[in-house]
Amino acid sequence: MNNFKTIILAAGKGTRMKSKLPKVLHKVCGKTMVECVIDEAVKCGSEGICVVVGDKAEMVKDCLKDKGVEFALQAEQLGTGHAVMQAVDFIDEDKDILVLYGDTPLLKAETFEKLISFHREKNYGVSIISANVEDSAGYGHIIRDEKGAFVKNVEYKDCTEEEKLVKEINTGIYIFKGSELKRALGLITNNNAQGEYYLPDALEIILKGEFGADAYVAEDVAEFSGVNSRVQLAEAEKIMRERINLFHMTNGVTIINPEATYIGADVEIGMDTIIYPGCVLEGKTVIGEDCKVGPDCRLTDMILADNVAIQYTTAMESSIGNGTKVGPYAYIRPNCKIGENIKVGDFVEVKNSVIGNGTKISHLTYIGDSDVGERINFGCGTITVNYDGKKKFRTVVEDDVFVGCNANLIAPVTLKQGSYVAAGSTVTNDVPEKCLAVARSRQTNIEGWTKK
């Protein structure tokens, strides 16, 4: 699709959210609601996007500063028509204008495509998305004649008793010819009890003109659910999570218990990977093929190559190479590059470090601010002592080094290739190649101590 632009209304206060955040910045599956809407419009081919901001406008602008969108300010919230009026300079008369809402995170690009095709096929001045619902109270109703042709949109409070029985409702999603939208905006008035300008009033104006109007009936009613409270936010999260999990399972990922698996909207997972229960996969996490993830892992902005096994672990902003095993109960902190066929075992913490292929860090060890070579063995209880209270220093461990249990490596320090560190040593100086470093006091046995 092309030759259309999008206006997203995101100026509301969202008082029912009871939050310091603007409503549209609350997240569904790790992505703000307004970003969900923007991304679907982009996916559909929108040539430009204008977000109408109002409440806490600067916060919304800052959140979207890298999204390539324009902004219009609705300083006073005087209705949906008034909101679109603030973006009038964005409207091109020779393009279609799609109007969306920043608090409807479940919208799909495929639905926009169907609406646009429907709209252009009949050369309508405006087209609406409608949906059939069991309880239509409170919504605008789509009224059709006996042949099924669109007649009008009637707000619920203005419906006759017969019109209140209609199940087809206006979702509030529109596409206009740009020229018709501009014309209608100039004619909308606020002659109503609320003193506001309503976008649905544009329908009647356009119907009286050269072009017609109609409603495209959507299949998935849930797609158009707006979020106005924390309860509705949780409902949207559940639907989005089901969609995401279904997508991955359809593409060859095994999810043992989808109800207990939380996968963000931007996560990528390779074929034949198994996700065990209790996993939270967030941000731009990318997982390769044939991995085993979980149970109970939280991965944020992680890159896992193929055949990685990771369980009971928190890991963030780092990468893990082919065939590496992590956990249980490991903690991978940001800026780590963990290589191939490595073991990062139980109660191991790694931070801001590079770990070479074939290295073993089996248990109860802290590796921080370190450059670690290949085929290293870290004994239980090893600590790289990287902080002196003012500055942090790096530890360098070259290939084929063996570090015994309960060793402290006081940075800055280098362990040269093939060297050994005896168990219980506190190493403060560099260790030459193929040397054994022993840095511990001689044992003394004191006779009769227990009697004293």
NUKOL-944249 format. One record per residue (C-alpha): residue number from 1; residue in three letters; x, y, z. Coordinates in steps of 0.02 Angstrom, whole numbers. Each point is the difference from the previous one (the first is absolute). Layout:
NUKOL-944249
- NUM:Ala:X:Y:Z
...
//
This chain:
NUKOL-944249
- 1:Met:0:0:0
- 2:Asn:55:180:-31
- 3:Asn:-63:176:-34
- 4:Phe:-72:20:174
- 5:Lys:51:85:161
- 6:Thr:-52:-33:179
- 7:Ile:-59:110:142
- 8:Ile:7:-81:172
- 9:Leu:-100:81:140
- 10:Ala:99:-10:162
- 11:Ala:-44:156:99
- 12:Gly:-116:-71:134
- 13:Lys:38:7:185
- 14:Gly:-50:-177:42
- 15:Thr:-58:43:176
- 16:Arg:-65:-176:31
- 17:Met:177:-69:-18
- 18:Lys:44:94:161
- 19:Ser:179:21:-57
- 20:Lys:138:129:-16
- 21:Leu:27:-65:-177
- 22:Pro:-106:57:-147
- 23:Lys:-122:-138:-43
- 24:Val:76:-38:-171
- 25:Leu:171:-33:78
- 26:His:-59:-149:100
- 27:Lys:70:-160:-72
- 28:Val:-76:-156:-75
- 29:Cys:122:-144:-19
- 30:Gly:146:117:27
- 31:Lys:-50:134:-126
- 32:Thr:-93:162:35
- 33:Met:-177:1:-67
- 34:Val:32:145:-117
- 35:Glu:155:-87:-71
- 36:Cys:-106:-154:-34
- 37:Val:-115:107:-106
- 38:Ile:143:92:-88
- 39:Asp:88:-162:-45
- 40:Glu:-156:-76:-78
- 41:Ala:-29:158:-103
- 42:Val:181:-5:-60
- 43:Lys:-16:-185:-40
- 44:Cys:-151:41:-107
- 45:Gly:99:130:-99
- 46:Ser:-54:167:73
- 47:Glu:102:139:-82
- 48:Gly:-6:112:152
- 49:Ile:-67:-4:178
- 50:Cys:-58:145:107
- 51:Val:-31:-32:185
- 52:Val:-120:124:81
- 53:Val:64:26:178
- 54:Gly:-74:92:147
- 55:Asp:15:-62:178
- 56:Lys:184:-9:50
- 57:Ala:44:33:-182
- 58:Glu:187:13:30
- 59:Met:6:-174:77
- 60:Val:-87:-74:-152
- 61:Lys:114:96:-120
- 62:Asp:155:-58:92
- 63:Cys:-57:-182:-6
- 64:Leu:-31:12:-188
- 65:Lys:151:106:-47
- 66:Asp:79:-143:-100
- 67:Lys:-160:-56:-87
- 68:Gly:8:126:-143
- 69:Val:-173:72:34
- 70:Glu:-67:178:-1
- 71:Phe:-98:78:143
- 72:Ala:-149:116:18
- 73:Leu:-53:73:167
- 74:Gln:-179:-4:64
- 75:Ala:19:115:150
- 76:Glu:-184:-17:47
- 77:Gln:-91:-165:-24
- 78:Leu:-157:57:-91
- 79:Gly:-47:-160:-90
- 80:Thr:66:-116:-134
- 81:Gly:-43:120:-140
- 82:His:95:138:89
- 83:Ala:149:-117:20
- 84:Val:8:-34:-187
- 85:Met:-18:188:-34
- 86:Gln:168:27:89
- 87:Ala:82:-107:-136
- 88:Val:-82:89:-147
- 89:Asp:168:57:-71
- 90:Phe:54:-183:-7
- 91:Ile:-147:-48:-111
- 92:Asp:36:-12:-187
- 93:Glu:-154:19:-107
- 94:Asp:61:-127:-128
- 95:Lys:34:-138:129
- 96:Asp:-111:-108:108
- 97:Ile:8:36:186
- 98:Leu:-14:-144:124
- 99:Val:-57:53:174
- 100:Leu:48:-112:146
- 101:Tyr:9:9:190
- 102:Gly:156:-16:107
- 103:Asp:-88:-104:132
- 104:Thr:-53:-144:-115
- 105:Pro:156:-110:1
- 106:Leu:-83:-154:-77
- 107:Leu:-25:75:-173
- 108:Lys:76:-98:-146
- 109:Ala:78:60:-162
- 110:Glu:-99:-133:-96
- 111:Thr:-162:83:56
- 112:Phe:60:170:-61
- 113:Glu:41:-78:-168
- 114:Lys:-176:-73:-15
- 115:Leu:-77:167:48
- 116:Ile:104:96:-128
- 117:Ser:-43:-124:-139
- 118:Phe:-185:11:46
- 119:His:10:190:2
- 120:Arg:87:17:-168
- 121:Glu:-100:-131:-92
- 122:Lys:-159:104:15
- 123:Asn:89:170:1
- 124:Tyr:-82:50:164
- 125:Gly:28:168:81
- 126:Val:13:-86:169
- 127:Ser:-4:-180:59
- 128:Ile:-21:-64:177
- 129:Ile:47:-162:82
- 130:Ser:-153:-75:85
- 131:Ala:-22:-158:102
- 132:Asn:-145:-106:58
- 133:Val:-11:-17:189
- 134:Glu:-124:-77:121
- 135:Asp:-9:153:114
- 136:Ser:-2:157:-107
- 137:Ala:-50:120:138
- 138:Gly:108:156:9
- 139:Tyr:68:-14:-178
- 140:Gly:-43:93:-158
- 141:His:-119:-109:-102
- 142:Ile:15:-32:-187
- 143:Ile:-172:18:-79
- 144:Arg:-32:-83:-168
- 145:Asp:-152:-6:-113
- 146:Glu:-98:-156:-46
- 147:Lys:127:-40:-137
- 148:Gly:147:12:120
- 149:Ala:64:166:-65
- 150:Phe:79:120:124
- 151:Val:-117:140:54
- 152:Lys:78:83:151
- 153:Asn:93:-15:165
- 154:Val:-104:40:155
- 155:Glu:73:25:173
- 156:Tyr:-82:-115:127
- 157:Lys:-78:141:101
- 158:Asp:-87:60:-159
- 159:Cys:-63:-172:-56
- 160:Thr:-184:-41:-13
- 161:Glu:-58:-156:91
- 162:Glu:10:-95:-164
- 163:Glu:174:65:-38
- 164:Lys:61:-53:172
- 165:Leu:-30:-181:-51
- 166:Val:130:14:-139
- 167:Lys:156:-106:34
- 168:Glu:116:83:-126
- 169:Ile:104:134:84
- 170:Asn:123:133:-56
- 171:Thr:175:-44:62
- 172:Gly:61:179:-26
- 173:Ile:127:-50:-133
- 174:Tyr:-19:102:-160
- 175:Ile:83:28:-167
- 176:Phe:-41:160:-94
- 177:Lys:43:76:-165
- 178:Gly:114:141:54
- 179:Ser:-100:131:-95
- 180:Glu:-164:-59:78
- 181:Leu:72:-3:175
- 182:Lys:63:178:-17
- 183:Arg:-169:57:-65
- 184:Ala:-94:-87:140
- 185:Leu:115:68:136
- 186:Gly:-45:175:-57
- 187:Leu:-186:-38:22
- 188:Ile:-4:-97:164
- 189:Thr:-77:99:143
- 190:Asn:-7:-19:188
- 191:Asn:-187:29:13
- 192:Asn:-31:-140:125
- 193:Ala:-22:-22:187
- 194:Gln:187:-28:27
- 195:Gly:56:145:-109
- 196:Glu:124:-113:-90
- 197:Tyr:44:-38:-181
- 198:Tyr:-34:-181:-45
- 199:Leu:84:-89:-145
- 200:Pro:-154:-110:-36
- 201:Asp:-89:161:-52
- 202:Ala:113:1:-152
- 203:Leu:-93:-154:-65
- 204:Glu:-163:92:-28
- 205:Ile:91:148:-80
- 206:Ile:92:-113:-123
- 207:Leu:-156:-103:-38
- 208:Lys:-86:159:-60
- 209:Gly:143:36:-119
- 210:Glu:68:-77:-159
- 211:Phe:65:-161:77
- 212:Gly:-85:-136:98
- 213:Ala:41:-87:162
- 214:Asp:-10:-176:67
- 215:Ala:57:-112:143
- 216:Tyr:117:-148:-21
- 217:Val:-52:-137:122
- 218:Ala:153:-70:89
- 219:Glu:13:-180:59
- 220:Asp:95:18:164
- 221:Val:-95:113:120
- 222:Ala:137:-9:133
- 223:Glu:120:89:-117
- 224:Phe:-88:166:29
- 225:Ser:-6:-6:189
- 226:Gly:59:163:75
- 227:Val:97:0:164
- 228:Asn:-66:120:133
- 229:Ser:45:-90:162
- 230:Arg:126:-121:73
- 231:Val:-129:-138:-15
- 232:Gln:-19:32:-187
- 233:Leu:190:11:-14
- 234:Ala:15:-176:72
- 235:Glu:-136:-62:-119
- 236:Ala:94:74:-149
- 237:Glu:163:-77:64
- 238:Lys:-82:-171:6
- 239:Ile:-65:11:-177
- 240:Met:165:66:-68
- 241:Arg:97:-136:93
- 242:Glu:-112:-134:-75
- 243:Arg:29:72:-174
- 244:Ile:189:6:23
- 245:Asn:11:-176:70
- 246:Leu:-111:-66:-141
- 247:Phe:114:84:-128
- 248:His:156:-85:70
- 249:Met:-82:-170:17
- 250:Thr:-63:12:-179
- 251:Asn:179:35:-54
- 252:Gly:76:-154:82
- 253:Val:30:49:181
- 254:Thr:-57:-115:140
- 255:Ile:-78:94:147
- 256:Ile:-35:-126:137
- 257:Asn:-129:108:90
- 258:Pro:-53:155:-97
- 259:Glu:-102:65:147
- 260:Ala:159:10:104
- 261:Thr:113:73:-135
- 262:Tyr:22:186:-31
- 263:Ile:79:49:-166
- 264:Gly:23:180:-54
- 265:Ala:-62:67:-166
- 266:Asp:175:19:-75
- 267:Val:75:-166:56
- 268:Glu:64:-119:-135
- 269:Ile:12:-188:28
- 270:Gly:73:-133:-116
- 271:Met:-73:-165:-54
- 272:Asp:-1:-150:119
- 273:Thr:40:104:152
- 274:Ile:-95:-51:157
- 275:Ile:-65:130:122
- 276:Tyr:-37:-72:172
- 277:Pro:-126:76:123
- 278:Gly:33:158:97
- 279:Cys:105:88:-131
- 280:Val:-6:188:-31
- 281:Leu:82:47:-166
- 282:Glu:11:189:-24
- 283:Gly:64:139:-110
- 284:Lys:99:-43:-157
- 285:Thr:44:-175:59
- 286:Val:51:-117:-143
- 287:Ile:7:-187:33
- 288:Gly:74:-122:-126
- 289:Glu:-53:-175:-51
- 290:Asp:-1:-157:109
- 291:Cys:16:96:163
- 292:Lys:-73:-50:167
- 293:Val:-58:152:97
- 294:Gly:-63:-17:178
- 295:Pro:-84:-39:109
- 296:Asp:-9:171:84
- 297:Cys:116:108:-105
- 298:Arg:-11:187:-23
- 299:Leu:94:54:-157
- 300:Thr:5:184:-48
- 301:Asp:83:59:-162
- 302:Met:98:-162:-9
- 303:Ile:74:-89:-152
- 304:Leu:8:-189:13
- 305:Ala:82:-99:-141
- 306:Asp:-53:-179:-43
- 307:Asn:-3:-146:123
- 308:Val:9:110:155
- 309:Ala:-73:-74:160
- 310:Ile:-45:126:136
- 311:Gln:-105:-29:155
- 312:Tyr:-50:95:159
- 313:Thr:101:151:-58
- 314:Thr:-14:188:-16
- 315:Ala:99:69:-148
- 316:Met:1:169:-86
- 317:Glu:82:97:-141
- 318:Ser:128:-135:-40
- 319:Ser:34:-141:-123
- 320:Ile:25:-188:23
- 321:Gly:84:-110:-130
- 322:Asn:-41:-170:-76
- 323:Gly:-13:-149:116
- 324:Thr:24:97:161
- 325:Lys:-90:-56:159
- 326:Val:-54:129:128
- 327:Gly:-76:-26:172
- 328:Pro:-86:-46:105
- 329:Tyr:-4:162:100
- 330:Ala:126:99:-103
- 331:Tyr:-2:188:-24
- 332:Ile:63:74:-163
- 333:Arg:14:189:16
- 334:Pro:16:123:-145
- 335:Asn:140:7:-127
- 336:Cys:57:-181:7
- 337:Lys:58:-100:-149
- 338:Ile:-4:-183:50
- 339:Gly:73:-114:-133
- 340:Glu:-34:-177:-60
- 341:Asn:-7:-163:98
- 342:Ile:19:88:166
- 343:Lys:-71:-52:167
- 344:Val:-67:139:110
- 345:Gly:-65:-97:148
- 346:Asp:-99:25:158
- 347:Phe:15:162:97
- 348:Val:121:75:-125
- 349:Glu:-7:186:-39
- 350:Val:81:73:-156
- 351:Lys:8:187:-33
- 352:Asn:79:106:-139
- 353:Ser:114:-143:-52
- 354:Val:56:-101:-150
- 355:Ile:7:-188:28
- 356:Gly:95:-106:-128
- 357:Asn:-56:-165:-74
- 358:Gly:8:-159:103
- 359:Thr:19:87:168
- 360:Lys:-81:-72:157
- 361:Ile:-70:109:139
- 362:Ser:-91:-136:92
- 363:His:-63:76:162
- 364:Leu:4:136:132
- 365:Thr:111:118:-100
- 366:Tyr:1:185:-46
- 367:Ile:80:55:-163
- 368:Gly:-10:189:-20
- 369:Asp:90:121:-117
- 370:Ser:105:-142:-69
- 371:Asp:74:-59:-164
- 372:Val:3:-189:11
- 373:Gly:82:-112:-131
- 374:Glu:-41:-176:-57
- 375:Arg:-2:-163:97
- 376:Ile:14:83:171
- 377:Asn:-55:-92:156
- 378:Phe:-63:108:143
- 379:Gly:-11:-96:163
- 380:Cys:-146:21:119
- 381:Gly:0:166:92
- 382:Thr:114:97:-118
- 383:Ile:-21:188:6
- 384:Thr:71:132:-116
- 385:Val:22:146:120
- 386:Asn:-32:143:-120
- 387:Tyr:-43:147:114
- 388:Asp:113:93:122
- 389:Gly:-136:115:65
- 390:Lys:33:137:-127
- 391:Lys:42:-79:-169
- 392:Lys:-33:-164:-89
- 393:Phe:141:-99:-79
- 394:Arg:9:-145:-123
- 395:Thr:64:-175:25
- 396:Val:82:-88:-149
- 397:Val:6:-190:-3
- 398:Glu:87:-74:-152
- 399:Asp:-33:-170:-80
- 400:Asp:16:-165:93
- 401:Val:13:73:175
- 402:Phe:-56:-102:152
- 403:Val:-65:97:149
- 404:Gly:-24:-100:160
- 405:Cys:-145:17:122
- 406:Asn:-23:153:109
- 407:Ala:123:108:-95
- 408:Asn:-6:190:2
- 409:Leu:71:86:-155
- 410:Ile:34:180:50
- 411:Ala:-16:110:-156
- 412:Pro:89:66:-95
- 413:Val:87:-167:-23
- 414:Thr:44:-117:-144
- 415:Leu:12:-189:7
- 416:Lys:110:-51:-148
- 417:Gln:-33:-150:-113
- 418:Gly:8:-171:82
- 419:Ser:27:66:176
- 420:Tyr:-75:-72:159
- 421:Val:-68:81:156
- 422:Ala:0:-107:157
- 423:Ala:-162:-18:97
- 424:Gly:-24:132:135
- 425:Ser:121:124:-78
- 426:Thr:-22:188:-5
- 427:Val:92:54:-158
- 428:Thr:60:181:-6
- 429:Asn:138:-14:-131
- 430:Asp:4:-65:-178
- 431:Val:31:-187:-19
- 432:Pro:126:-47:-138
- 433:Glu:-32:-137:-129
- 434:Lys:-9:-179:64
- 435:Cys:38:55:179
- 436:Leu:-91:-51:159
- 437:Ala:-50:146:110
- 438:Val:-18:-40:184
- 439:Ala:-55:149:104
- 440:Arg:-55:-61:171
- 441:Ser:78:-8:174
- 442:Arg:81:-159:63
- 443:Gln:-112:-110:108
- 444:Thr:39:1:187
- 445:Asn:-71:-133:120
- 446:Ile:-7:56:183
- 447:Glu:1:-143:123
- 448:Gly:-123:5:146
- 449:Trp:-103:142:-72
- 450:Thr:-169:-82:32
- 451:Lys:35:-20:187
- 452:Lys:36:186:15
//
